[in-house]
Amino acid sequence: MTLRRTIALCAMLAATALPCAGCGAGFTITTPAGFAELEDQEQYGYRATSPQGVVIAVRREENAPYGDLSFWSGAVDAHLRRNGYTAVKAVDVKTADGVAGKQIRYRSKRKGREHAFWVSVFVTESVVVTVEVGGDVEYFDELEKPLAKAIASLRIG
């Protein structure tokens, strides 16, 4: 992958959210209760939304050139900070099949309203998978537990 593609991947990773189809996309994830899976998502392998617009989304890209978890989570973090996101917390996370990841939680303002955005980065020898969740804090905060449970349900195939 060229530097240009690496930058494009970082930009894509920063956009913004029942067994899913992501299926065929090299992963599975459980859609949180009260969310509807969105079809025909060009930039995501999976995307679902709540009625209030809180979104969960998954991307899967080749890990080429090879970078480890520190590289990819650092690249995503740097990109988001340059684009006005404020990191408030970083935590270690794991997929249901044991792949270690890094989740960075951010806050930002959109149209005068506080928004939360989490990005969880998982890296294997061959792929980089991100799970992005975000939305207006008024609705996001009450959905933190089901969103965290959905992220933990991820299986990378």
JOTA-V782664 format. One line per field, one symbol per residue. ss: DSSP state (A for helix, B for strand, O for the rest). burial: + if it has 16 or more other C-alpha atoms within 10 Angstrom, else -. Layout:
BEGIN
ss->???
burial->???
END
This chain:
BEGIN
ss->OOAAAAAAAAAAAOOOOOBOOOOOOOBBOBOOOOBBBOOOOOOOOBBBBBOOOOBBBBBBBBOOOOOOAAAAAAAAAAAAAAOOOBBBBBBBBBOOOOOBBBBBBBBBBBOOBBBBBBBBBBBOOOBBBBBBBBBBAAAAAAAAAAAAAAAAOOBBO
burial->-----+--++--++--+--+++--++++++++--+-+------+++++++---++++++++-+---+-+--++-+++-++----+++-----++++----++++++++------++++++++++--+++++++++++-++--+---+--+++++++-
END
